[in-house]
Amino acid sequence: MFEAVEELIGEHADLERRLADPAIHADQATARRLSRRYAELTTLVTAYRSWKECGEDLEAARELATEDPDFASEVKELGARREELTDELRLLLVPRDPSDDKDVILEIKAGEGGEESALFAGDLLRMYLRYAERLGWQTELIDGNESDLGGYKDVSVAVKTRGTPPPGQGVWARLKFEGGVHRVQRVPATESQGRIHTSAAGVLVLPEAEDVDVEINPNDLRVDVYRSSGPGGQSVNTTDSAVRITHLPTGIVVSCQNEKSQLQNKDQAMRILRARLLAAAQEEADREAADARRSQVRTVDRSERVRTYNYPENRISDHRVGFKAYNLDQVLDGDLDAVIQACVDADSAARLAAAG
């Protein structure tokens, strides 16, 4: 299992040398990429050294235990610790999602349920914004189509980390499990008789693509402009500033109307288009490799129902991993760590099992 560790230690030392060269930092994209790889390998190298040191201590304790039985308890403790470190190191050596360090574009769309679904989409947006705030991430509203009662028919927001996150703590690494259908059970604001209704909203999480990730031929694009509109069809401005971009080879359509100028809306729409094309390319690669990202909790089919928010019981349930808790009010206030960690742990277990 550890045949490649020495080679990775050598790569870690080489990266440390390169990052110490000021010339590397003249190219921020290269410096950022190398820093992320260095942080990833630092975690692995640290875990390996702890594993090796624990093994040496265990051997020493075993030798001492043959002469002094009092060391038997220490042998047992060190043996258990050694097993924990072995599992940790084995997981670090399993190939991980190459997009884990990327920022994301989060899209939320109201589903069946009319105005109530749009209000729930707005609740989900606030939940993710508060979660991002808790973690010190930056958020940027790219585009949104508000409903009459203050919810969202659809909304897109960029979520970015500050600096280089530790391995496994990037925005995509945490939020990629949020994609799917989110169901809510509650008494709608529009319900006069107090009956509980069920509605849903869809969440799509895309790793944000950099220019080098996706090459787009301008001849493959059809760009249409139209007049922006707000809730109830009222005009936001009197110019044709809204932009709709169609990627002809794939049929992907992206529109944006939040900005005041046509150029700004086009730039934002292109960001979303690049992210969708990158996600489509990655999913196609996954299908060809027949591994579906080696994950049992996250599938290519984003239409699956992933979570239920039950207001009367204050219950949050994730159907993929069997997670259930009765702190829905806290979760909606951005306390998402427990439910996301349940998905991360299930994914880690699946990757370990797949690696044998």
N, C-alpha and C positions, 0 to 999 in steps of 0.2 A: 504493500500500500504506500510505503514511504520512499519508493525508489526515486521519485521525481523531486523530493524535498530538497536535496543538496543542490540540484539544478536551479530550483526556485530561490534558494538562499543566494546563489550566485547572481541571479537576475536582480534580486533585492539590493545587493551591494552595488551592482552596476547602475541601477536607478538612483541610488543615493549619491553616487559620484556625479552622474549627469545632472541631477537637480541642484547640485552645489555649483554648477557652472552658470554664471549670470546670463550668458548668451542664450541659454535654453529659454529663459523667461521673456525673451524678446518676442517669442511666438507664444501668445497666451493659450491658444488652443492646444498646442503640443505640451506646454507646461502643465496644463490642467489634466490632460490625458495621462501623462507620466505620474503626476501627483496622485491621481486616483489609483493607478496600478501599484504605486509604492505603498499607499495606505493599505490596500488589500493584502499585499505581500507581508507588510509589517505585522498584521494580525496573524498571518500564517506562521511567520518566523518566530514570533513571541510564543505562540501555542506549541510549536515544535520544541523550542528550548525548554519550556515548562514540562512537556512530556518527557524529554530526554533526562532532565534533572530529576524528575519524579522517579523515573526508572532506576537511576543510579542510587537514589535514596532507598528505594525498595530493596535493591540487591544488598545494600549495606545493612539494612534492618534485618533481612533474612539471615545474614551471616551472624549478626549479633544475637538473634533469637535462638540460634543453636547452642549458645553458651549461657544466655540469660533469658528465661521464659517471659520476663517482663516486657520484652520487645515484641511479643506476639501480637498485642493489640495495635502496636504501631505498624506492623506488617499488614494487618487487616485494613487499617485506615489508608495506608499508602496504596494498597492494592485497589481499593475502591476508587481512590483519586486517580490512579493510573488508568482505570477503565473509563472514567469520565473524560479525561484528557484525550484518550484514544478516540472516543466517539466525536469529541469536538474537532480533533485534527482530521479525522476521516471526513467529516462534513465540509471542512474548509478545503479539502483536496478535491471534492466533487465539483465538476464544472458548474459554474453558476450562471444565472441569467446575465448575459452581457449588457443588458440595458439597466441593470440595477442602480447604476450611478446617475442615470439620466433624470432630468426634470420631466414633468408631465403636463399634458393638456387634459383637463378633466371636463367632460361634457355630460350634462344632465338634461334629460328630456322627459317632459310629462307624458304619461301614458293614458290608459283608459281611466276614466273617472272625472273628466272635465276639469272644472275649476279646482276641485279638491286635489286632484293629481298635480296641478300646477303649484298649489300651495305647498304640497309635500316636496316637490322639486326644490322650492325655495328653502324649505327646512333642511333638506340635504345639503344644499349649497352652504348655508350658514354653519352646518355641522363640520363640513370640510374646511371652511375658512377658519373656524375656531381651532380645529385640530392643527392646521398649519401654523396658526399663531402660537399654540402651545409649544411646537417644536422649533420655532424661530424661522420658519420658512417664509418666503415672500410669495404673495399672490397678486395676480393681475387679471382683472375681468377683461376678456377678449371680446365677447359678444353676448348679448342676452335679449330675449324676447319676452317681456313681462306680460302677465295676465292682468285682467281687470281688477282683481282683488289683491294684487301685490305679489303674487307668486311668479313662477317662470314657466312659460311653455317650453323653452329650451334656453340653456345658458352654457357658455364655455369659459373656463378660467384656467390660466397658466399657474402652476405651482412650482416654485424654484427653491433650491437649497442655497444657503450661504456658504461659500468656501467648498472645501472637499469633505464630504461626509464620511464617517467611518463605514467600513464594509457592512452592507446589510441595512444601513440607515439612510440610504438615499431616498428621494421622493418616490421613484418608481418601485424600489424594493418594498416600500411600505404600502403604497396605494394601488399597486397592480391587482390586488385581490378584491378591489371594490367594484370591478366591472361586472355588470349583470343587472337583473331586475330586482329592485328593492320594493317590497310590499309594505303598505301601512294599513293598520286596522285602528280606526278611531271614529269619533263622532265628528263629521265635517262641520266647518263653520257655516256651511250652507244648509245644514240639516236642522229643521225646526222641531222635529219630534224626538230628538235624542237617540236616534238609531245609529248603531255602529256600521260603518261602511268599510269596504276594502277597495283600495286603489293602489296604483303602482307608478313608479318612475324608473326610467332606465338610466344607468350610469355607464359611461364609456371612458376608460382611462387609456391614454396613448402616451408612449414615451416621446418627448419632444425631439424632433429630428434637427440636427445641425445641417448646414448646407452640404457638408461632405458626406452625409448619410444617404441623401436622396438626390438624384439628378433628375431635374424636370425639364423636358424640352418645351420651350415656349409655344412651339407649333402644336403641342398636344393640349393646349388650354383654350377654352372658350370663355371669355370674360364678358359678362352682362352687367350693366349698371341700371339702377332703378331708384325710386324715391324711398327714403327711409320712412318707416311707420312705427308708431308706438301702440300702447294698449288701446283697444277700441278702434284701431285704424286711424287715429289722429296722426297728422303729419308731424314728424320730428323736425324736419327742415324742408326747405323749398327747392333743394337742388338734388340732382340724381347722384347722391354720394354713396348709396348702398351698392355693394359689389357681390355678384354671384360668379363663382369660378367652377367650371366643369372640366374635369380631367377626362378627356375623350377616350383614351385607351381603357380606363377602368370604370368610367361612368360615375366616379365619385364627384359629388356636388357639395360645395362649401359656400356659405354666404356670410357676410358680415356687414353690420349697419351701425355699430355703436359709435364709431369715430365720426368726426365732422367732415373729414375730407375723403374723397374717393381714393386717394393714394394710401392714406392710413388704413382704410378698410381693406384695400387690396393686400397690403402687407400682412395684416392680421389673418386674412383668409388664407394666404399662402402658408403661414405658420401652421394652421390647422391642416391644410392639405398635405404638407410635408409629413406631419405626424401620422396622418391616416395612411399615406402611402408607405411609410416606414413600417407601420403596424401590419399592413397587408403583406408586405414583402417578408416580414418575419414569420407571420402565420403560414405563408406558403412554404417557407423553408422548413418550418416545423412539420408540416404535413408530409413533405418529401422525406424528411428524416424519420417520420413515423414515431415521433416521441412526444408530441403535444406538449413540448416544454418540460417533459418529465415531471408533470405536476398533476396531482389528483384533485386539487382544490381549485384549479384555474384552467378552464378549457377554452379552445378557440371559439366555441359557440358562446357569445356574450349574452344570448337571450335567456339563459337559465335564471330561475329565481334564486337569488343568493341569500336574501335576508328578509326578515319580517320585523316590523316595528309595531308592537302592540301597546297602544296607549292605555287602555283600561287596566292592564296588568303591569304596566311600566316595564314591559319585557322586550329584550332584544334577542333575536335568534338568528344564528348563521346556519343555514341548512346544509352546507357543504361539509362542515367539520363537527356538527353537533354542538356548537357553542350556544349557551343560553345564560342570560344574566337578567337581573331585575333592577337595572339602573338606567333605564332608557332615557330618563331626564338628563343624566350626566353624559351619556353617550351623545345625545343631541347637542350638548354644550361643548362637544369636541373631545370628550374623554374616550377616544377610540382605541387606545393602546391594547386593552385586553382582547377585544374581538379581532383586531388585526394580528396580534401575536398568536392567537389560536390558529389563524390561517398560515402564518409563517412557520409555526411549529409543524403543522401537518405537511406543508410543502417540504420542509427539511427532512422529515421522516420518509416521505415518498422518494426524495432524491437519494437518500442513503440506501433505501431498499433497492432502488434501480441500479445503484452502483455496486450492489452485492456486498 
